[in-house]
Amino acid sequence: MFSDLPWYGKVLALVAFFAIMTASSASAYWQDGNKLYDQCEAQINFGVGYMQGAVDALALAMNEGTFCIPPTVTGKQLRDVVCRDLRENPKDRNLLAALLVFRSVQQAWPCK
C-alpha cells in the first residue's frame, strides 16, 4: 500500500498516523517539539527513548536511503543532535516531535 509512495509521502502518512492515534482534546500530538525540548533542557532520559523509538518507526516506514545512521551512534549522540536542532529552531517546536526527530536525523546522517 505505501510502497508506491515517495519518501516524503511516507513521512506524511506516518505523521498523520501518529497525529490520529495520539490526538486528544488538550493537544493534537502526544509529543510536540516543545515537550521534547523541555526534556532536553531537563536532561530527562525519556527523551532519548522517544527519539530512538521515532527513528525506529521511521526506519520501518521508509525505504533505505532516507537517512543512514552509523551503527556506532549512541543514544546520547542522537539526543545531542535532536536537542541542538530544537534549541536552534524554536519556531518549529510546535510541530510533531517525531517529524522534528526525522528532520534532525536526516540532516545529521544523510545517505551518501
C-alpha positions as CSV (number, residue, x, y, z in Angstrom):
1,M,0.0,0.0,0.0
2,F,2.7,2.5,1.0
3,S,5.5,1.1,-1.1
4,D,4.4,3.2,-4.1
5,L,4.6,6.5,-2.2
6,P,7.8,8.7,-2.4
7,W,9.7,9.1,0.8
8,Y,8.0,12.3,1.7
9,G,4.6,10.8,1.2
10,K,5.6,8.0,3.7
11,V,6.7,10.7,6.2
12,L,3.4,12.5,5.9
13,A,1.5,9.2,6.2
14,L,3.4,8.3,9.3
15,V,2.9,11.8,10.8
16,A,-0.8,11.6,10.1
17,F,-0.9,8.2,11.7
18,F,0.9,9.5,14.8
19,A,-1.4,12.5,15.0
20,I,-4.6,10.4,14.6
21,M,-3.5,7.8,17.1
22,T,-2.4,10.3,19.7
23,A,-5.0,13.1,19.3
24,S,-6.8,14.4,22.4
25,S,-8.8,17.5,23.3
26,A,-5.8,19.0,25.0
27,S,-3.3,18.6,22.2
28,A,-3.1,17.4,18.6
29,Y,0.1,15.5,19.4
30,W,1.1,13.3,22.2
31,Q,4.6,14.7,22.0
32,D,5.4,18.0,20.3
33,G,8.7,19.7,19.9
34,N,8.1,22.0,22.9
35,K,7.6,18.9,25.2
36,L,10.7,17.2,23.8
37,Y,12.8,20.4,24.2
38,D,11.7,20.6,27.8
39,Q,13.0,17.1,28.3
40,C,16.3,18.1,26.6
41,E,16.7,21.0,28.9
42,A,15.9,18.9,32.0
43,Q,18.1,16.1,30.7
44,I,15.2,13.6,31.1
45,N,16.1,10.2,29.7
46,F,12.6,9.6,28.4
47,G,13.6,12.0,25.5
48,V,16.3,9.6,24.3
49,G,13.9,6.7,24.3
50,Y,11.3,8.7,22.4
51,M,13.9,9.8,19.8
52,Q,15.1,6.2,19.4
53,G,11.5,4.9,19.0
54,A,10.7,7.6,16.5
55,V,13.8,6.7,14.4
56,D,13.0,3.0,14.5
57,A,9.4,3.7,13.4
58,L,10.6,6.0,10.6
59,A,13.1,3.4,9.5
60,L,10.4,0.8,9.3
61,A,8.1,3.1,7.2
62,M,10.8,4.4,4.9
63,N,12.8,3.0,2.1
64,E,16.5,2.7,2.7
65,G,18.4,5.8,1.7
66,T,16.4,8.4,3.6
67,F,18.9,8.5,6.4
68,C,21.9,6.4,7.3
69,I,22.7,6.4,11.0
70,P,26.1,4.7,11.6
71,P,25.8,1.7,13.9
72,T,28.2,3.3,16.3
73,V,26.0,6.3,17.0
74,T,24.8,6.2,20.6
75,G,21.5,7.3,22.1
76,K,23.3,10.3,23.7
77,Q,24.6,11.4,20.3
78,L,21.1,11.2,18.9
79,R,19.8,13.2,21.8
80,D,22.5,15.8,21.3
81,V,21.7,16.2,17.6
82,V,18.0,16.5,18.1
83,C,18.2,18.8,21.2
84,R,20.6,21.1,19.3
85,D,18.2,21.3,16.4
86,L,15.3,22.1,18.8
87,R,17.4,24.7,20.5
88,E,18.4,26.3,17.2
89,N,14.9,26.2,15.6
90,P,12.4,27.4,18.3
91,K,9.9,28.4,15.7
92,D,9.3,24.8,14.8
93,R,8.8,23.4,18.3
94,N,5.0,23.4,17.9
95,L,5.3,20.6,15.3
96,L,5.0,16.9,15.9
97,A,8.1,15.7,17.8
98,A,8.5,12.6,15.5
99,L,8.7,14.9,12.5
100,L,11.4,17.1,14.1
101,V,13.4,14.0,15.1
102,F,13.2,12.8,11.5
103,R,14.4,16.1,10.2
104,S,17.3,16.2,12.6
105,V,18.4,12.7,11.8
106,Q,18.1,13.2,8.1
107,Q,20.2,16.4,8.2
108,A,22.8,14.8,10.5
109,W,23.2,11.5,8.8
110,P,22.1,11.6,5.2
111,C,22.9,8.7,3.0
112,K,25.7,9.4,0.6
